[in-house]
Amino acid sequence: MTTYTFSTESPADVDTGLLILPVFEGGDPGPGVRETGLRDAFAAAKLTGKKGETLVVTGRDGDGFAAGAALLVGVGPKAEFDVTALRRALGAAAGTAKRFGSVATTFPLALGARQATEAVQAAAEGLGLGAYRFRRYKTTSKDDDGSLEAVTILGSAKWDARAARDAVARADVLVDAVAWARDLVNTPAGDLPPAEIAKAAKAMAKEEGITCKIWNETQLAQGGFGGILGVGKGSVNPPRMVELTYRGAGARTAPIALTGKGIAFDSGGLSLKDASGMETMKMDMGGAASILGTMKAIARLKVKINVIAAIPCSENMPSGSAQKPGDVIRHRGGKTSEVLNTDAEGRLVLADALAYLAEQDPVCIVDTATLTGACMVALGTDVGGAIGTSDEVAGELIRASEATGEPIWQLPLFADYRKLIDSKVADIKNIGKRYGGAITASWFLAEFVGDTPWVHLDIAGPAYSEHGNDLGPAGGTGMPVRTLVRFLQDRAGARKR
């Protein structure tokens, strides 16, 4: 368990295992470099401050600082250094920091007083997220590169100390929520079928004071949730829907509604994927994990807003009982869909959840889903897509994503593409033509939200990293937990700048 603190102590005097200091391109020393007498050490190593350059200097090599060692990190041009760059640079440095156990950094001082609160939070987030590892199934310690026990964020005595401490506390909550979401995604599907996802959600809700209802297969049938049931027909593990209600505002305040795709494992059903296409399909519940992590975080942060979440969880497997191409599903509310491809299953379960949430008269609905490869073709593996009926809500989400460093780009809900999901035998069909797949999938979802402002976040790319990045190792990323929390905080007017 990592502890996070804010301090105005001099970087030369702070007693810690590792002191992390920035150096800008051209050798321009960042905060703390001169005070610790380390400017010449960086230059002597023939380093210039380019992004990604690092140099470790031990305490025995220099007597200008009290820390056990110092890590000088090149961060590139000073004019390009911002909160996102800060967060990522410290995330990349976290692997080194873990070997020392405790760490302090002056990085926020490089951005000055105007961005102090954001920079302090980003620094703590970067170190916490970058230090994450999933070791549940490791039986040896050979891959154990240590743990980050204490993080101290150094700032100025002229800053608002209370705001800085609050920022560090927020970062602690967010890192924990993201780590939990990552753990859920990284857990093998054999150990996390729908009932186990529901069990984890229920335990979290009890701990955080969130109202929780678990819909079992009988209740889902009685409620008309044909999409959730249809996708789960081929599995021996029955589906579930997790309903969470967080009340942080007055009882008469309309809630914001959230849902996320919870396909515990996606084989493609009878429209079977090839073997390589299944290797990472434990991550197809990344949307559900992000909503669970978001609910955990807002409860701990006591955000003054009401939120309802309905998270559909099914396992998409082939068997004699599985739904077949050509089958027709009757969804919550009565709308029917023709299933032409059983591997386009995420929209089928989300349709039920969206219809249910629309009945609750929310202010708006946001869903997250590892939905389409088409979105990855359009935006790559690092950027999520936002598509929906409300440009206003999409804009709020994108601004939140910019603040948190989780990039999202808006795609059009192009009206002419709606006809591509017309069905000859049902109200709609679950696939369109080859091109524009992210948009036709969104049109399918749009059929179930009524007049409620709605935005769909397609996170097929950024929810899971094949090779890892600055903010974490290969596996689940927890995206977009931090974006959604920021969106909800901004909606509640809870953030103090």
Kinemage of the C-alpha trace (Angstrom):
@kinemage 1
@onewidth
@group {chain A} dominant
@subgroup {mainchain}
@vectorlist {calphas} color= white
{ca met a 1} P 0.000 0.000 0.000
{ca thr a 2} L 1.535 3.305 -1.097
{ca thr a 3} L 1.239 6.418 1.064
{ca tyr a 4} L 1.127 9.814 -0.676
{ca thr a 5} L 2.091 13.113 0.959
{ca phe a 6} L 2.737 16.724 -0.024
{ca ser a 7} L 5.720 18.603 1.375
{ca thr a 8} L 7.423 21.971 0.957
{ca glu a 9} L 10.740 20.621 2.200
{ca ser a 10} L 13.860 21.466 0.213
{ca pro a 11} L 14.758 18.781 -2.352
{ca ala a 12} L 18.287 18.784 -0.984
{ca asp a 13} L 17.035 17.938 2.511
{ca val a 14} L 14.219 15.454 1.905
{ca asp a 15} L 14.962 12.051 3.419
{ca thr a 16} L 13.840 9.479 0.864
{ca gly a 17} L 15.141 6.545 -1.089
{ca leu a 18} L 15.093 8.287 -4.469
{ca leu a 19} L 14.762 11.922 -5.465
{ca ile a 20} L 13.409 12.454 -9.008
{ca leu a 21} L 14.309 15.712 -10.752
{ca pro a 22} L 13.479 16.993 -14.264
{ca val a 23} L 15.993 18.254 -16.808
{ca phe a 24} L 14.804 20.115 -19.904
{ca glu a 25} L 16.233 19.689 -23.371
{ca gly a 26} L 19.427 21.638 -23.837
{ca gly a 27} L 20.509 20.771 -20.302
{ca asp a 28} L 18.309 23.425 -18.705
{ca pro a 29} L 18.041 22.230 -15.076
{ca gly a 30} L 14.587 21.744 -13.628
{ca pro a 31} L 13.573 22.413 -10.021
{ca gly a 32} L 15.975 20.915 -7.506
{ca val a 33} L 18.842 20.182 -9.889
{ca arg a 34} L 20.919 23.221 -8.893
{ca glu a 35} L 20.037 22.902 -5.185
{ca thr a 36} L 21.366 19.338 -5.128
{ca gly a 37} L 24.513 20.119 -7.102
{ca leu a 38} L 23.607 17.696 -9.887
{ca arg a 39} L 23.678 19.932 -12.930
{ca asp a 40} L 27.256 19.007 -13.818
{ca ala a 41} L 26.607 15.282 -13.359
{ca phe a 42} L 23.978 15.316 -16.096
{ca ala a 43} L 26.233 17.197 -18.492
{ca ala a 44} L 29.199 14.941 -17.672
{ca ala a 45} L 27.155 11.939 -18.762
{ca lys a 46} L 26.765 13.561 -22.202
{ca leu a 47} L 23.005 13.859 -21.712
{ca thr a 48} L 21.019 16.786 -23.077
{ca gly a 49} L 17.577 16.517 -21.516
{ca lys a 50} L 15.875 14.767 -24.404
{ca lys a 51} L 12.661 13.039 -23.470
{ca gly a 52} L 13.328 9.660 -21.876
{ca glu a 53} L 16.983 10.220 -20.914
{ca thr a 54} L 17.771 9.203 -17.336
{ca leu a 55} L 20.737 9.250 -14.998
{ca val a 56} L 20.940 7.769 -11.504
{ca val a 57} L 23.346 9.440 -9.099
{ca thr a 58} L 23.891 7.787 -5.724
{ca gly a 59} L 24.273 9.693 -2.512
{ca arg a 60} L 27.904 8.634 -2.269
{ca asp a 61} L 28.608 10.288 -5.640
{ca gly a 62} L 27.455 13.677 -4.460
{ca asp a 63} L 26.969 15.338 -1.097
{ca gly a 64} L 24.373 17.868 -2.198
{ca phe a 65} L 21.280 15.902 -1.198
{ca ala a 66} L 20.027 13.761 1.659
{ca ala a 67} L 18.201 11.151 -0.460
{ca gly a 68} L 19.772 7.768 -1.003
{ca ala a 69} L 19.965 8.467 -4.739
{ca ala a 70} L 18.745 10.932 -7.327
{ca leu a 71} L 17.194 10.204 -10.710
{ca leu a 72} L 17.583 12.935 -13.325
{ca val a 73} L 14.940 12.606 -16.044
{ca gly a 74} L 15.055 14.269 -19.442
{ca val a 75} L 11.619 15.693 -20.260
{ca gly a 76} L 12.206 17.394 -23.620
{ca pro a 77} L 11.634 21.066 -24.524
{ca lys a 78} L 10.454 23.249 -21.651
{ca ala a 79} L 7.799 24.886 -23.842
{ca glu a 80} L 6.179 21.473 -24.458
{ca phe a 81} L 6.192 20.334 -20.847
{ca asp a 82} L 2.666 20.189 -19.437
{ca val a 83} L 0.614 18.228 -16.911
{ca thr a 84} L 0.205 15.245 -19.234
{ca ala a 85} L 3.931 15.124 -20.018
{ca leu a 86} L 4.665 15.364 -16.295
{ca arg a 87} L 2.359 12.462 -15.476
{ca arg a 88} L 3.813 10.272 -18.213
{ca ala a 89} L 7.443 11.043 -17.379
{ca leu a 90} L 6.936 10.077 -13.748
{ca gly a 91} L 4.977 6.991 -14.785
{ca ala a 92} L 7.961 5.886 -16.863
{ca ala a 93} L 10.278 6.585 -13.925
{ca ala a 94} L 8.180 4.548 -11.495
{ca gly a 95} L 9.881 1.292 -12.451
{ca thr a 96} L 13.193 2.666 -11.230
{ca ala a 97} L 11.571 4.306 -8.214
{ca lys a 98} L 10.127 1.009 -6.979
{ca arg a 99} L 13.594 -0.385 -6.380
{ca phe a 100} L 14.163 2.308 -3.759
{ca gly a 101} L 10.854 1.902 -1.885
{ca ser a 102} L 10.307 5.594 -1.165
{ca val a 103} L 10.470 8.506 -3.601
{ca ala a 104} L 10.148 12.284 -3.708
{ca thr a 105} L 9.910 14.549 -6.738
{ca thr a 106} L 10.064 18.228 -7.631
{ca phe a 107} L 8.281 17.827 -10.980
{ca pro a 108} L 5.210 19.975 -10.111
{ca leu a 109} L 7.471 22.934 -9.365
{ca ala a 110} L 8.378 23.008 -13.062
{ca leu a 111} L 4.835 24.136 -13.937
{ca gly a 112} L 4.514 26.945 -11.418
{ca ala a 113} L 1.791 28.154 -9.089
{ca arg a 114} L -0.984 28.498 -11.685
{ca gln a 115} L -1.048 24.756 -12.321
{ca ala a 116} L 0.095 23.658 -8.892
{ca thr a 117} L -2.944 21.617 -7.865
{ca glu a 118} L -3.234 19.798 -11.205
{ca ala a 119} L 0.512 19.146 -11.302
{ca val a 120} L 0.637 17.771 -7.762
{ca gln a 121} L -2.206 15.352 -8.518
{ca ala a 122} L -0.675 14.325 -11.844
{ca ala a 123} L 2.701 13.656 -10.244
{ca ala a 124} L 1.205 11.333 -7.644
{ca glu a 125} L -0.942 9.635 -10.286
{ca gly a 126} L 1.994 9.095 -12.618
{ca leu a 127} L 4.127 7.395 -9.993
{ca gly a 128} L 1.244 5.315 -8.666
{ca leu a 129} L -0.013 4.183 -12.062
{ca gly a 130} L 3.469 3.488 -13.399
{ca ala a 131} L 4.291 1.335 -10.376
{ca tyr a 132} L 1.313 -0.996 -10.930
{ca arg a 133} L 2.024 -4.698 -11.463
{ca phe a 134} L -0.307 -7.709 -11.642
{ca arg a 135} L 1.362 -10.545 -9.744
{ca arg a 136} L -1.571 -12.638 -8.568
{ca tyr a 137} L -0.473 -15.702 -10.501
{ca lys a 138} L 3.313 -15.378 -10.044
{ca thr a 139} L 4.791 -18.170 -7.930
{ca thr a 140} L 8.357 -16.845 -7.838
{ca ser a 141} L 9.854 -13.482 -6.952
{ca lys a 142} L 12.236 -13.231 -9.917
{ca asp a 143} L 10.005 -10.685 -11.657
{ca asp a 144} L 9.430 -8.663 -8.487
{ca asp a 145} L 11.031 -5.262 -9.034
{ca gly a 146} L 10.063 -3.892 -5.638
{ca ser a 147} L 7.146 -1.813 -4.455
{ca leu a 148} L 6.487 1.888 -4.033
{ca glu a 149} L 5.821 2.357 -0.330
{ca ala a 150} L 5.919 6.147 0.025
{ca val a 151} L 5.562 9.037 -2.434
{ca thr a 152} L 6.319 12.637 -1.465
{ca ile a 153} L 5.336 15.401 -3.854
{ca leu a 154} L 7.480 18.498 -3.294
{ca gly a 155} L 6.021 21.954 -3.835
{ca ser a 156} L 6.367 25.575 -2.865
{ca ala a 157} L 5.551 27.044 0.531
{ca lys a 158} L 3.686 29.775 -1.362
{ca trp a 159} L 1.153 27.286 -2.736
{ca asp a 160} L -2.209 26.503 -1.165
{ca ala a 161} L -1.102 23.627 1.052
{ca arg a 162} L -4.637 22.393 1.714
{ca ala a 163} L -5.430 22.244 -2.007
{ca ala a 164} L -2.177 20.386 -2.625
{ca arg a 165} L -2.926 17.847 0.099
{ca asp a 166} L -6.413 17.357 -1.335
{ca ala a 167} L -4.857 16.793 -4.772
{ca val a 168} L -2.547 14.112 -3.398
{ca ala a 169} L -5.504 12.445 -1.645
{ca arg a 170} L -7.505 12.447 -4.901
{ca ala a 171} L -4.595 10.860 -6.706
{ca asp a 172} L -4.419 8.126 -4.064
{ca val a 173} L -8.105 7.305 -4.586
{ca leu a 174} L -7.823 7.356 -8.373
{ca val a 175} L -4.709 5.183 -8.492
{ca asp a 176} L -6.431 2.627 -6.266
{ca ala a 177} L -9.597 2.632 -8.415
{ca val a 178} L -7.633 2.288 -11.654
{ca ala a 179} L -5.517 -0.508 -10.179
{ca trp a 180} L -8.669 -2.393 -9.186
{ca ala a 181} L -10.129 -1.973 -12.667
{ca arg a 182} L -6.829 -3.222 -14.119
{ca asp a 183} L -6.878 -6.219 -11.791
{ca leu a 184} L -10.373 -7.144 -12.983
{ca val a 185} L -9.338 -6.929 -16.641
{ca asn a 186} L -6.112 -8.868 -16.060
{ca thr a 187} L -7.782 -11.711 -14.161
{ca pro a 188} L -8.177 -14.788 -16.395
{ca ala a 189} L -11.727 -15.326 -17.603
{ca gly a 190} L -11.825 -18.764 -15.994
{ca asp a 191} L -11.603 -17.098 -12.614
{ca leu a 192} L -13.911 -14.180 -13.386
{ca pro a 193} L -17.189 -15.319 -14.986
{ca pro a 194} L -20.231 -13.017 -14.752
{ca ala a 195} L -21.181 -14.181 -11.259
{ca glu a 196} L -17.685 -13.401 -9.964
{ca ile a 197} L -17.732 -9.941 -11.534
{ca ala a 198} L -21.025 -9.382 -9.737
{ca lys a 199} L -19.553 -10.704 -6.489
{ca ala a 200} L -16.605 -8.299 -6.738
{ca ala a 201} L -18.980 -5.409 -7.471
{ca lys a 202} L -21.172 -6.287 -4.506
{ca ala a 203} L -18.196 -6.424 -2.145
{ca met a 204} L -16.961 -3.049 -3.373
{ca ala a 205} L -20.416 -1.513 -3.023
{ca lys a 206} L -20.740 -2.739 0.553
{ca glu a 207} L -17.330 -1.341 1.444
{ca glu a 208} L -18.001 2.057 -0.135
{ca gly a 209} L -21.634 2.510 0.905
{ca ile a 210} L -23.142 2.144 -2.585
{ca thr a 211} L -26.541 0.504 -3.077
{ca cys a 212} L -26.156 -2.696 -5.091
{ca lys a 213} L -28.619 -5.036 -6.769
{ca ile a 214} L -27.500 -8.124 -8.687
{ca trp a 215} L -29.916 -9.314 -11.374
{ca asn a 216} L -29.672 -13.083 -11.888
{ca glu a 217} L -30.776 -14.939 -15.003
{ca thr a 218} L -34.325 -15.465 -13.720
{ca gln a 219} L -34.766 -11.792 -12.900
{ca leu a 220} L -33.258 -10.799 -16.240
{ca ala a 221} L -35.778 -13.009 -18.037
{ca gln a 222} L -38.647 -11.542 -16.044
{ca gly a 223} L -37.375 -8.033 -16.846
{ca gly a 224} L -37.139 -8.623 -20.585
{ca phe a 225} L -33.351 -8.376 -20.897
{ca gly a 226} L -33.169 -10.501 -24.032
{ca gly a 227} L -29.800 -9.205 -25.208
{ca ile a 228} L -27.941 -10.087 -22.013
{ca leu a 229} L -29.600 -13.501 -21.917
{ca gly a 230} L -29.161 -14.151 -25.642
{ca val a 231} L -25.414 -13.576 -25.556
{ca gly a 232} L -25.060 -15.751 -22.464
{ca lys a 233} L -27.071 -18.701 -23.812
{ca gly a 234} L -24.027 -20.593 -25.030
{ca ser a 235} L -22.173 -20.589 -21.715
{ca val a 236} L -22.482 -22.736 -18.617
{ca asn a 237} L -21.821 -19.537 -16.664
{ca pro a 238} L -25.116 -17.617 -16.511
{ca pro a 239} L -25.256 -13.842 -17.066
{ca arg a 240} L -25.716 -11.149 -14.477
{ca met a 241} L -26.470 -7.437 -14.410
{ca val a 242} L -24.940 -5.269 -11.712
{ca glu a 243} L -27.008 -2.249 -10.687
{ca leu a 244} L -25.251 0.326 -8.520
{ca thr a 245} L -26.756 3.502 -7.094
{ca tyr a 246} L -24.609 6.244 -5.588
{ca arg a 247} L -26.360 9.155 -3.908
{ca gly a 248} L -24.097 12.110 -3.289
{ca ala a 249} L -26.695 14.824 -3.962
{ca gly a 250} L -30.283 15.476 -2.955
{ca ala a 251} L -32.932 12.818 -3.469
{ca arg a 252} L -34.708 14.973 -6.056
{ca thr a 253} L -31.571 15.480 -8.143
{ca ala a 254} L -31.732 13.475 -11.365
{ca pro a 255} L -28.830 11.029 -11.735
{ca ile a 256} L -26.215 10.591 -14.397
{ca ala a 257} L -26.345 7.066 -15.790
{ca leu a 258} L -23.362 4.865 -16.623
{ca thr a 259} L -22.963 1.456 -18.197
{ca gly a 260} L -20.101 -0.623 -19.521
{ca lys a 261} L -19.765 -3.721 -21.643
{ca gly a 262} L -19.126 -6.718 -19.415
{ca ile a 263} L -18.340 -9.652 -21.693
{ca ala a 264} L -16.421 -11.883 -19.290
{ca phe a 265} L -14.937 -13.774 -22.231
{ca asp a 266} L -15.593 -13.365 -25.924
{ca ser a 267} L -15.018 -16.410 -28.101
{ca gly a 268} L -17.194 -14.856 -30.793
{ca gly a 269} L -19.951 -17.392 -30.107
{ca leu a 270} L -20.898 -19.453 -33.155
{ca ser a 271} L -19.291 -16.709 -35.290
{ca leu a 272} L -16.101 -18.037 -33.758
{ca lys a 273} L -12.911 -15.991 -33.561
{ca asp a 274} L -9.635 -17.623 -34.550
{ca ala a 275} L -7.284 -18.745 -31.782
{ca ser a 276} L -5.119 -15.614 -31.780
{ca gly a 277} L -8.211 -13.433 -31.681
{ca met a 278} L -9.231 -15.023 -28.368
{ca glu a 279} L -5.921 -14.710 -26.559
{ca thr a 280} L -6.724 -11.394 -24.905
{ca met a 281} L -10.501 -11.677 -24.777
{ca lys a 282} L -10.556 -11.704 -21.000
{ca met a 283} L -10.297 -7.929 -21.537
{ca asp a 284} L -13.720 -7.683 -23.196
{ca met a 285} L -15.167 -6.637 -19.862
{ca gly a 286} L -12.889 -3.582 -19.778
{ca gly a 287} L -15.885 -1.265 -20.089
{ca ala a 288} L -17.566 -2.880 -17.093
{ca ala a 289} L -14.319 -2.667 -15.100
{ca ser a 290} L -13.998 1.038 -15.888
{ca ile a 291} L -17.514 1.737 -14.606
{ca leu a 292} L -16.905 -0.269 -11.431
{ca gly a 293} L -13.656 1.623 -10.837
{ca thr a 294} L -15.434 4.924 -11.442
{ca met a 295} L -18.171 4.130 -8.927
{ca lys a 296} L -15.575 3.133 -6.339
{ca ala a 297} L -13.669 6.383 -6.831
{ca ile a 298} L -16.629 8.775 -6.698
{ca ala a 299} L -17.896 7.122 -3.524
{ca arg a 300} L -14.516 7.532 -1.835
{ca leu a 301} L -14.216 11.109 -3.061
{ca lys a 302} L -17.782 11.825 -1.914
{ca val a 303} L -18.627 13.620 -5.144
{ca lys a 304} L -21.868 15.572 -4.735
{ca ile a 305} L -23.782 13.956 -7.566
{ca asn a 306} L -26.229 11.092 -8.051
{ca val a 307} L -25.124 8.247 -10.311
{ca ile a 308} L -26.853 5.041 -11.367
{ca ala a 309} L -24.959 2.288 -13.154
{ca ala a 310} L -26.309 -0.822 -14.861
{ca ile a 311} L -23.529 -3.156 -15.944
{ca pro a 312} L -24.465 -6.163 -18.139
{ca cys a 313} L -22.221 -9.224 -17.773
{ca ser a 314} L -22.382 -12.247 -20.078
{ca glu a 315} L -19.971 -14.840 -21.434
{ca asn a 316} L -20.066 -15.297 -25.221
{ca met a 317} L -19.404 -18.984 -25.932
{ca pro a 318} L -20.254 -21.521 -28.665
{ca ser a 319} L -22.350 -24.543 -27.731
{ca gly a 320} L -25.521 -26.361 -28.673
{ca ser a 321} L -27.513 -23.808 -26.712
{ca ala a 322} L -25.797 -20.712 -28.142
{ca gln a 323} L -27.728 -18.122 -30.124
{ca lys a 324} L -27.417 -18.581 -33.869
{ca pro a 325} L -26.874 -16.176 -36.757
{ca gly a 326} L -30.351 -15.213 -37.901
{ca asp a 327} L -31.902 -15.371 -34.439
{ca val a 328} L -34.042 -12.444 -33.277
{ca ile a 329} L -33.694 -10.967 -29.784
{ca arg a 330} L -36.356 -9.010 -27.949
{ca his a 331} L -34.641 -6.390 -25.803
{ca arg a 332} L -35.717 -4.537 -22.691
{ca gly a 333} L -38.590 -2.287 -23.741
{ca gly a 334} L -39.685 -4.543 -26.623
{ca lys a 335} L -37.425 -3.502 -29.523
{ca thr a 336} L -36.159 -6.436 -31.581
{ca ser a 337} L -32.774 -7.049 -33.191
{ca glu a 338} L -31.630 -9.617 -35.727
{ca val a 339} L -28.349 -11.297 -34.794
{ca leu a 340} L -26.388 -11.746 -38.017
{ca asn a 341} L -22.998 -12.045 -36.337
{ca thr a 342} L -22.748 -13.452 -32.817
{ca asp a 343} L -19.336 -11.789 -32.464
{ca ala a 344} L -21.042 -8.377 -32.478
{ca glu a 345} L -22.373 -9.195 -29.034
{ca gly a 346} L -21.355 -6.200 -26.941
{ca arg a 347} L -24.028 -3.985 -28.449
{ca leu a 348} L -26.643 -6.646 -27.665
{ca val a 349} L -25.973 -6.588 -23.918
{ca leu a 350} L -25.487 -2.822 -23.804
{ca ala a 351} L -28.826 -2.288 -25.563
{ca asp a 352} L -30.671 -3.803 -22.603
{ca ala a 353} L -28.714 -1.771 -20.066
{ca leu a 354} L -29.202 1.464 -22.008
{ca ala a 355} L -32.945 0.867 -22.311
{ca tyr a 356} L -33.169 0.201 -18.578
{ca leu a 357} L -31.171 3.299 -17.688
{ca ala a 358} L -33.254 5.496 -20.001
{ca glu a 359} L -36.295 4.451 -17.951
{ca gln a 360} L -34.699 6.022 -14.863
{ca asp a 361} L -34.962 9.569 -16.342
{ca pro a 362} L -31.255 10.393 -16.023
{ca val a 363} L -29.672 13.697 -16.996
{ca cys a 364} L -27.539 11.830 -19.522
{ca ile a 365} L -26.121 8.376 -20.217
{ca val a 366} L -22.490 7.467 -20.848
{ca asp a 367} L -21.389 3.974 -21.827
{ca thr a 368} L -17.899 2.524 -22.181
{ca ala a 369} L -17.125 -0.550 -24.256
{ca thr a 370} L -14.391 -2.468 -26.002
{ca leu a 371} L -16.832 -2.485 -28.876
{ca thr a 372} L -15.313 -2.372 -32.355
{ca gly a 373} L -12.076 -3.074 -34.163
{ca ala a 374} L -13.267 -0.392 -36.570
{ca cys a 375} L -12.607 2.270 -33.941
{ca met a 376} L -9.058 0.970 -33.582
{ca val a 377} L -8.602 1.169 -37.351
{ca ala a 378} L -9.720 4.787 -37.224
{ca leu a 379} L -7.927 5.967 -34.084
{ca gly a 380} L -5.244 3.404 -33.296
{ca thr a 381} L -4.675 1.670 -29.976
{ca asp a 382} L -4.144 4.716 -27.748
{ca val a 383} L -7.181 6.897 -28.493
{ca gly a 384} L -10.794 6.220 -27.557
{ca gly a 385} L -13.721 7.254 -29.732
{ca ala a 386} L -16.721 9.279 -28.552
{ca ile a 387} L -19.968 8.982 -30.520
{ca gly a 388} L -23.437 9.975 -29.406
{ca thr a 389} L -26.509 12.137 -29.556
{ca ser a 390} L -25.149 14.974 -27.402
{ca asp a 391} L -22.232 17.103 -28.563
{ca glu a 392} L -22.406 18.893 -25.218
{ca val a 393} L -21.794 15.729 -23.186
{ca ala a 394} L -19.169 14.544 -25.672
{ca gly a 395} L -17.383 17.867 -25.306
{ca glu a 396} L -17.381 17.575 -21.515
{ca leu a 397} L -15.929 14.069 -21.719
{ca ile a 398} L -13.243 15.137 -24.165
{ca arg a 399} L -12.234 18.079 -21.961
{ca ala a 400} L -12.052 15.701 -19.007
{ca ser a 401} L -9.924 13.325 -21.066
{ca glu a 402} L -7.540 16.136 -21.992
{ca ala a 403} L -7.131 17.036 -18.328
{ca thr a 404} L -6.422 13.441 -17.321
{ca gly a 405} L -4.225 12.461 -20.254
{ca glu a 406} L -6.610 9.765 -21.535
{ca pro a 407} L -7.102 10.861 -25.172
{ca ile a 408} L -10.590 10.652 -26.685
{ca trp a 409} L -11.612 11.862 -30.147
{ca gln a 410} L -15.174 12.528 -31.273
{ca leu a 411} L -16.483 10.610 -34.271
{ca pro a 412} L -19.707 11.538 -36.105
{ca leu a 413} L -23.014 9.764 -35.654
{ca phe a 414} L -23.507 10.220 -39.389
{ca ala a 415} L -27.250 10.162 -40.114
{ca asp a 416} L -27.026 8.443 -43.507
{ca tyr a 417} L -25.461 5.366 -41.880
{ca arg a 418} L -28.542 4.641 -39.758
{ca lys a 419} L -30.180 2.787 -42.625
{ca leu a 420} L -27.277 0.336 -42.698
{ca ile a 421} L -28.672 -1.450 -39.649
{ca asp a 422} L -32.218 -1.827 -41.013
{ca ser a 423} L -33.363 -5.447 -40.827
{ca lys a 424} L -35.821 -7.268 -43.059
{ca val a 425} L -37.169 -9.387 -40.196
{ca ala a 426} L -36.651 -7.278 -37.033
{ca asp a 427} L -36.479 -3.633 -36.001
{ca ile a 428} L -32.712 -3.519 -36.497
{ca lys a 429} L -29.793 -5.871 -37.165
{ca asn a 430} L -26.588 -6.085 -35.167
{ca ile a 431} L -24.091 -5.421 -37.976
{ca gly a 432} L -23.890 -3.044 -40.915
{ca lys a 433} L -21.538 -3.148 -43.862
{ca arg a 434} L -17.764 -3.532 -43.696
{ca tyr a 435} L -16.906 0.145 -43.442
{ca gly a 436} L -17.907 2.625 -40.738
{ca gly a 437} L -18.347 -0.128 -38.178
{ca ala a 438} L -17.828 2.093 -35.144
{ca ile a 439} L -20.615 4.374 -36.361
{ca thr a 440} L -23.121 1.659 -37.286
{ca ala a 441} L -22.506 0.010 -33.895
{ca ser a 442} L -23.255 3.348 -32.256
{ca trp a 443} L -26.457 3.693 -34.277
{ca phe a 444} L -27.516 0.324 -32.892
{ca leu a 445} L -26.977 1.573 -29.332
{ca ala a 446} L -28.711 4.871 -30.070
{ca glu a 447} L -31.946 2.970 -30.709
{ca phe a 448} L -32.229 2.246 -26.989
{ca val a 449} L -31.630 5.606 -25.291
{ca gly a 450} L -34.776 7.426 -26.373
{ca asp a 451} L -34.484 11.193 -25.992
{ca thr a 452} L -31.868 10.990 -23.232
{ca pro a 453} L -28.590 12.735 -24.114
{ca trp a 454} L -26.103 9.911 -24.625
{ca val a 455} L -22.444 9.342 -25.484
{ca his a 456} L -20.748 6.055 -26.228
{ca leu a 457} L -17.017 5.692 -25.548
{ca asp a 458} L -15.438 3.004 -27.734
{ca ile a 459} L -12.305 1.961 -25.832
{ca ala a 460} L -11.416 -1.150 -27.860
{ca gly a 461} L -7.878 0.153 -28.327
{ca pro a 462} L -6.849 1.940 -25.124
{ca ala a 463} L -8.553 -0.370 -22.596
{ca tyr a 464} L -5.809 -2.970 -23.037
{ca ser a 465} L -2.141 -2.443 -23.855
{ca glu a 466} L -0.334 -5.264 -25.614
{ca his a 467} L 3.136 -4.003 -24.723
{ca gly a 468} L 2.600 -1.501 -21.909
{ca asn a 469} L 3.162 2.257 -21.878
{ca asp a 470} L 4.485 5.012 -19.627
{ca leu a 471} L 1.601 4.634 -17.187
{ca gly a 472} L 1.651 0.890 -16.768
{ca pro a 473} L 2.725 -2.554 -17.952
{ca ala a 474} L 1.087 -4.723 -20.597
{ca gly a 475} L -2.507 -5.600 -19.800
{ca gly a 476} L -5.542 -3.667 -18.648
{ca thr a 477} L -5.094 0.100 -18.447
{ca gly a 478} L -8.169 1.103 -16.441
{ca met a 479} L -9.076 3.654 -19.089
{ca pro a 480} L -11.276 5.754 -18.830
{ca val a 481} L -11.779 5.683 -15.040
{ca arg a 482} L -9.930 8.960 -14.460
{ca thr a 483} L -11.771 10.675 -17.313
{ca leu a 484} L -15.187 9.610 -16.024
{ca val a 485} L -14.384 10.675 -12.466
{ca arg a 486} L -13.197 14.068 -13.728
{ca phe a 487} L -16.364 14.385 -15.846
{ca leu a 488} L -18.550 13.655 -12.815
{ca gln a 489} L -16.558 15.988 -10.565
{ca asp a 490} L -16.870 18.775 -13.110
{ca arg a 491} L -20.598 18.108 -13.400
{ca ala a 492} L -20.900 18.350 -9.632
{ca gly a 493} L -18.735 21.465 -9.482
{ca ala a 494} L -16.591 19.569 -7.009
{ca arg a 495} L -13.131 20.390 -8.269
{ca lys a 496} L -11.273 23.185 -6.516
{ca arg a 497} L -8.830 24.849 -8.845
